[in-house]
Amino acid sequence: MRGGLRRWPWLGVGVLMLGTACLDAPAQTGRRVAKSTLVIGVDVSGSFRQHYDDAISFAAHYLYGHLHGMGELRVPTAVFVGSVGGGEPGEAKSFQPVHLFEGKSVAEIEATLRDLYPPQDSYTDFNSFFDRVATLVKRQGLVLAPINMILLSDGVPDVTNRREGGGDDDRFERIDLSPLEYLSRNVTVRLLYADPTTSVEWERRIKRNRVRMWTVDAPVMAGWRDQLVTGAGEEQQDGLWRWVRDNVDFRVRSRRL
């Protein structure tokens, strides 16, 4: 064995990694669960009220589906939910952890979201939200784990213009994703419920390197309710979970640097 290791040194490393993986694997399943982080941001500004009710309902189903691994949805090892906005520019907001939503039905999750995040703030502040997410991920020791960020928003920023003196022409370019760039090799920002024009602005004008971008326009998001089977339990909502996989959780390729 020792002679083999001298001849093929990588063999010892491979054996060591395999042994470590086996030690870390849960006893119940016999396999290791890959870490991943799910972050959901809810736009609570006045400009999003048109889609707020539908977005909260979708978020409740989305959270439930991922927490329970419905329809092969990926179960995250960490979940944080917060608001994208505030009563004043740069206002810090707290994030709720997964524990608040565990063991709840879809209806109970929706009621909790509505109670925590009523649509009554004045500003949509994406930069403060991204800064807060980066701080949270580092503090919780979640750096390097894949991050899936869901933004329920019309995508129109308020604070970047007022704070920095920019005009409408460059308001999207002032959205700063840099705090997210090196948190992980796989960070995906998914903007849901923007109009098609705003979605294009996010895809084309917001500077990013590692961060992956995916947008789903409001008219497309309206289709998730069509997948619901009336009277059926969440375990029987195969059409909905397939729709989520195909339209929201679509695997986005990284950009070439």
KOLPA-701905 format. One record per residue: x, y, z of N, C-alpha, C in turn. Coordinates in steps of 0.05 Angstrom, whole numbers, plus 5000, padded with zeros to 4 digits. Layout:
N
XYZXYZXYZ...
END
This chain:
257
501749765000500050005000501750255000503850245017505650485018506950524991507950304979509150334953507250444932504650364935502650464916502250754919502250854944501851134949504151304938506651194940508951334929508651354899507651134887507451134858505151304848502851294863500551454855499651614879500951844884500352004908497452094910496152124887493352224887491552014899492451754900490751544911490151584940492251674955491951724984489951954989490152164972488352394975485552304969485152144948482452054942481251884964482851704976481951534998481151705021482851915027482252085050479752245046479252355022476852505016474352325018474652075008472351885009471651825038473751775054473351715082471951945097472852195091471652435103468752455095468152415070465352435061463652235075464651985079463151785092462651855121464651975134464252045162462152265165462052445145460152675146457352595138457052375124454352305113452452245135449852335132447852275152447351975154446951885179446651605183444051505171442051675170439451595160439451535130440851695115440751665086443251535074445451545089447851425079449251595058448351845054449652015034449752305045451752455035452152725044450252915030449153105045447353305033449053555027449053645002450653874994449354125006451054305016450054555027449154745005447054895011446055104993444455295009444355545000442955755014440855874997438455905008436256034994435656295008435656514992435056785002432656894987430556975001428257094988427857384996427757564977427357844983424557934973423058054990420358144983420258444980419458544957419258834952416658924966417059104986414759205002414259494996415259594974414859874967412159904952411160144951408660204939408460124909410760144895410660084866410159794860410359614880410059334875407259234883405559404892402959314903401259174882401659234857400159104836400458804836402958714842403558424841404058314869403858474890404558384917402958134925400358134923398757914932399457654918399757664892400457424877403257334885405157514888407957454895408157324922406657414942406657294968405657014968403456974953402356704951404356514937405656614916407656444903409956384922410856584936413056544955412456334975409956324985409156125005409355844993408355814968408555554955411555484949413055684941415855634934417455544959416955684981418355605006417555325014414955275014414055005023415254795005415154834979416154644960419054574964420654784969423554734973424054615000422654705021423154595048422554295049420654205033419753925033420753765009422353894992423453754969421253654949419153804946416953724929417853724900417053514885417553504857420553524850422253414867425153414863426353694865424953884878426054144884428354114904430354264902432754244919432054344947432654184967432254264995434654425004434354685011436654845020437454775049439954815055440854775083440655025099440255255086439855505101437855675085435955805099433955975086433756235101433656455086433256715098431256875081429457015095427457175081427557455092427557655075427657935084426258115064426058365070424758555052426758715037425958795012427658964995426359244996427159395015426059665017426159765046425160005050425160125076423760385076423460495100422060755102423860985095426560925094428461125086430860995073432461135056434661015042436660885062437660645055439660515070438760385096436160385100435060275125435659965127436859875149437459595152434959445160434659205149432459035155433458765164431958635182432758375192431758155173433157925174432357695158431357475176429157345168428057125183429256865174430056695193431256435186429156225180430155995172428355775164426555685186427455705211425855595233423055715235422755955225420156085226418055955208419055815187417255705167417055395168418755275183418754985185416254885199415054665190412754555202410154695196410154895178407755045172406754965144404054985141402854935116403355175097402555145072402755365053401155605063398755565072397055785081398355915106399555765123400755885147403256045140404855935120407156085111406356355098404256345082403256585069402356795090400956705110399956885131402357005146404456855150406856955164408157165147408457115121409757305103408157565101405557545100403957795099404157955125404357815147404557955173407358085175409357955166412158055169412758275149411658255125412458425103410058555089408658735103406458875091407459085071406059135049407059315028406659605035408259705054407859975063410360145065412660045054415060205055415160395031416960585033417060795013419060734990421260584996423460554978423960264971424960224947426159974938429160004937430559884956433459924958434959664954435659594929436959344924439759334935441259554933444059554943444259504972442559614988442559565017441859265022440059165007439258885009441658705003443058754981445358584974447558604995448058845005450058875026449358715051446758725058445858575082446058275078445458175054445657895048448557805050450457965039453257885040454257875069453458065086454158065114453057815128450557755122449257525135450657265127451257225102452456985092455256945105456757155107459357145120459157085150457357215163456957175192456056895199454456775181453456505186455256285176457556365165459456165156458456015131456956145114455856015091457256075065459556215067461156275044461956025029461956025003462655814984460255634978458155624995455855464988454255604966453055454947451455584926449255744939448755984926446656164936444556204915442056154922439856204903438256434915438156664902436856904912434356964895432056964908429557024895428757314902428357484882427457754887424557784876422657814894419957854886419558154884419858264860419958554857419358634828418558884824418258984797420959064786423059054802425759104792426559394789424759574796425359864791426459984817429060074816430260184841429460464846429360534872428660804880431060944892432460814911434460944927436961014912437760854892440260904877440161184865437861274855437661534842437861764863436361734884436261954904438861984919440161764925442461774942444961864926445161784901447561834886447262044864444862144862444362364843444262274814443762014809443661924781440961974769440761954744438161994730436961724722434661734709433361494702434961324682436561454666438161304646440161114658441261174681443361004693442460874719439960874725439060764751439560464754439460314732439960034733442959974735444560144722447460104723448560164751446960314767447860364795447060144814445659944805445159714822447759564825448659514850451359404855451159124866452058934849452158654856454858564868456758754869459458684878459658544905457858614925458058464950457558164948456258084926455557804923457557654907459357794893461057664873462757434883463957464907465857264917464857104941462157114945461056954967461156654959460956594934460856324924461456324894462256094884462656064855459956044841457856004856455155964845453156144860452856384851450856574862448956644839446456584843444456644822442356834833441957064820439857254827437557224808435257164818432857124802430857334807430357504788428357724790425757634779423657624796421057534788419057774789417257784770415157984769415858254758418158284745418658534731417258534704416858774693415758774665418058704646417358624621419458544603421758744598421059004597423059204592424959224616423959214640425659224664427458974665426358744658427958494659430358524640429858634617432058674598434158864609433359074623435159264635436959114656435758944672437358794691439358614678438558484657440258294644442558424629442058664618444058794601445759004614444559154634445859394644447059364672446359154686447559124713450158974711452259104720454958984718455258744737456358534726456758294742458858114728460257954744462257774734461457484740461657414766461057144774457957104778456657304787453757284793452157214768450457014770448756934748446057074751444757134728442257284729440157134714437757124726435457004713432957174719431457234699429057394703426557254692424357284706421757174697419757404698418857474674417057714672414357664686413057884694410557864708408457704693408157744666406157584651406657284653409257214654409856924656409256824684409956984704409456904732406456864737404756994722401856964725400956684720402656524706401856254698402156044720403456114743403855904763401255804775399355984777396755904789395255704771395755724745394455534727395255244731397555214745398554944750397354814775395954974791394854864816392454694811392354464824390054284822388254334847385954434842384054504863383354264880383654294907382954074925385053874930387253884914389453694918391453794938392753604951394853674970397353754956399253854971401753954959403253724946402953484957404353254945403253184917400853274912399653214885399853444865401353654873401553884855404053854837404153634823406453574806406853784784404653884773404854084752406054344762405354424786406554664797409554634802410354414814413154384820414854354795413654234774415054224748415254504736413154664738413254934728415355104743415655064769417655204784420455124775420854874771423454774762424154894734422254894716422754974689422955274685421455424701421255714696422755884717422855804742424155964762426855854770427055604775429555484784431355394760430755494737432355424713435255464719436855264712439755284716441055474697442255684707443355894691446355854688447355874664450255854658451656104667454156064677455756294685456756444660457256694664458256864642461256814639462156834614465056824610466357084618468557064634469857304643471957394623
END
